[in-house]
């Protein structure tokens, strides 16, 4: 597995565009990334992680405009919550086009989207477009917070390389969804339920 330096971002973007699965740093943990434009790469991501294809992959975007373009629009509440916390550790589950949901393994026509606040990740996403990204670890194992940990955990898998962005914070994103007019918190991570609800009342 090759380790890319932060100065080699163009090579990382090119590798992703060519269909490689690359581990990248984010503001939470390292993630395994694959280009949505290369369906075979997304399938290899599932295999590399040992993730069941029935467990959907989240998607990272560079901007709110990219999120809106990807999913075909956001309702008022989702747009408000995203505007309050993005870029940041919020994964928002929203409706998405069937073609995208089928690609990432979602049977419910929903997709978890996030805009990370880590500058290196944002620069990469600006070059590649939205990426399917899930935590860099074997399914069920703890996520990795350093490039060396990624190499140790995933050497010999379909992961072609890792972009070394230093130590990640380690706390995963909070995963939320609007259901029947209320906010359902599927995972309380870096953002607390209280903080999320308060941001909707401002």
C-alpha positions in Angstrom: 0.0 0.0 0.0 1.5 3.3 -1.0 1.5 6.3 1.4 0.9 9.6 -0.3 2.1 12.9 1.1 -0.2 15.9 1.3 1.9 17.5 -1.5 0.8 14.6 -3.8 -2.9 15.4 -3.8 -3.1 15.5 -7.6 -1.8 11.9 -7.7 -4.4 10.9 -5.1 -7.2 12.5 -7.2 -5.9 10.7 -10.3 -5.8 7.4 -8.5 -9.3 7.8 -7.3 -10.4 8.8 -10.8 -8.7 5.6 -12.2 -10.8 3.5 -9.9 -8.5 2.9 -6.9 -9.7 2.7 -3.3 -7.7 5.2 -1.3 -7.7 5.9 2.5 -8.0 9.6 3.2 -7.9 11.7 6.4 -11.0 13.6 7.5 -11.9 15.8 10.4 -13.2 12.7 12.3 -11.3 9.5 11.3 -9.5 8.1 8.3 -11.9 6.9 5.6 -11.8 4.5 2.7 -12.7 6.5 -0.4 -13.9 5.5 -3.9 -15.1 7.6 -6.8 -18.9 7.6 -7.4 -18.0 7.8 -11.1 -16.4 4.4 -11.0 -18.9 1.8 -9.9 -16.3 -1.0 -9.8 -14.3 1.1 -7.3 -17.3 1.4 -5.0 -17.8 -2.4 -5.1 -14.1 -2.9 -4.3 -14.5 -0.5 -1.3 -17.2 -2.9 0.1 -14.8 -5.9 -0.4 -11.8 -4.1 1.1 -13.6 -3.3 4.3 -15.5 -6.5 4.5 -18.7 -4.5 4.7 -22.0 -6.2 3.8 -23.5 -4.6 0.6 -26.7 -4.1 2.6 -25.0 -1.5 4.8 -25.0 1.7 2.7 -21.9 3.8 2.2 -21.9 7.5 3.2 -20.9 10.2 0.7 -18.6 13.1 1.3 -18.9 16.4 -0.6 -16.9 19.6 -0.8 -19.8 22.0 -0.5 -23.5 22.5 0.2 -24.0 23.1 -3.5 -22.4 19.8 -4.3 -24.8 18.0 -1.8 -27.8 19.7 -3.4 -26.6 18.7 -6.9 -25.9 15.1 -5.8 -29.2 14.3 -4.2 -31.4 16.6 -6.3 -32.3 19.1 -3.6 -32.8 19.3 0.2 -36.0 20.1 2.1 -36.1 23.2 4.3 -35.2 21.4 7.6 -32.3 19.4 6.1 -30.9 22.5 4.4 -31.1 24.5 7.7 -29.4 21.8 9.7 -26.7 21.3 7.1 -26.1 25.1 6.9 -25.7 25.2 10.7 -23.1 22.4 11.0 -21.3 22.0 7.6 -18.4 21.8 7.1 -18.3 19.6 10.2 -19.0 16.2 11.8 -22.6 15.9 10.7 -23.9 13.1 8.5 -27.3 13.9 7.3 -29.5 11.1 5.8 -31.6 12.5 3.0 -33.6 11.2 0.0 -31.4 10.6 -3.1 -31.8 9.4 -6.7 -32.3 5.7 -7.1 -29.2 5.3 -9.2 -27.0 6.8 -6.5 -28.7 4.8 -3.7 -28.3 1.6 -5.6 -24.6 2.2 -6.1 -23.9 2.8 -2.4 -26.1 -0.1 -1.2 -29.1 1.8 0.1 -32.4 0.0 -0.4 -34.4 2.9 1.1 -33.5 5.5 -1.5 -31.7 7.6 1.1 -28.0 8.6 1.3 -25.9 9.8 4.2 -24.1 13.0 3.1 -21.4 15.0 4.9 -19.1 18.0 4.3 -15.9 17.5 6.2 -14.1 20.5 7.7 -10.6 19.2 7.2 -8.9 21.4 4.6 -6.9 18.7 2.9 -10.1 16.6 2.4 -12.0 19.6 1.1 -9.3 20.3 -1.4 -9.3 16.6 -2.6 -13.1 16.6 -2.9 -13.0 19.8 -4.9 -10.8 18.0 -7.4 -12.6 14.6 -7.5 -16.3 15.5 -6.9 -18.3 13.6 -4.3 -16.7 10.3 -3.0 -18.2 7.3 -1.3 -16.3 7.2 2.0 -16.6 4.9 5.0 -14.3 4.6 8.1 -10.9 3.0 7.3 -11.0 -0.3 9.1 -12.3 -3.8 8.6 -16.0 -4.0 9.3 -16.6 -4.1 13.0 -13.1 -3.0 14.0 -12.2 0.4 15.5 -11.6 3.2 12.9 -8.1 4.3 12.2 -6.8 7.8 13.2 -3.4 7.7 11.6 -2.0 6.7 8.2 0.3 4.0 9.7 -2.7 2.4 11.5 -4.5 2.2 8.1 -1.5 0.4 6.6 -1.4 -2.0 9.5 -5.1 -2.7 9.4 -5.7 -2.9 5.7 -2.5 -4.1 4.0 -3.2 -6.9 1.5 -6.8 -5.7 0.8 -8.1 -3.7 -2.2 -6.9 -0.5 -0.7 -4.2 0.9 -3.0 -2.9 3.8 -0.9 -3.4 6.2 2.0 -3.1 10.0 2.0 -1.2 10.9 5.1 -2.9 13.9 6.8 -1.5 13.4 10.3 -3.6 12.5 13.3 -7.4 12.7 13.0 -9.6 13.7 15.9 -11.0 10.2 16.4 -14.7 11.0 17.2 -17.1 9.9 14.4 -19.7 12.1 13.0 -23.2 12.3 14.3 -25.7 10.6 11.9 -29.2 12.1 11.8 -32.4 11.9 9.7 -35.7 13.8 9.6 -38.4 11.2 10.1 -42.1 12.2 10.3 -41.3 15.8 11.0 -38.8 15.0 13.9 -35.1 14.6 14.1 -34.0 11.0 14.5 -30.4 10.6 15.8 -29.0 7.3 14.5 -25.6 7.9 16.0 -24.6 10.5 18.6 -21.0 11.3 17.7 -19.1 14.6 17.8 -22.4 16.5 17.9 -24.8 16.0 20.7 -28.6 15.5 20.2 -29.1 18.6 22.4 -26.8 20.8 20.2 -28.4 19.6 17.0 -31.9 20.3 18.3 -30.9 23.7 19.6 -29.5 24.7 16.2 -33.0 24.0 14.7 -34.6 26.4 17.2 -32.3 29.4 16.5 
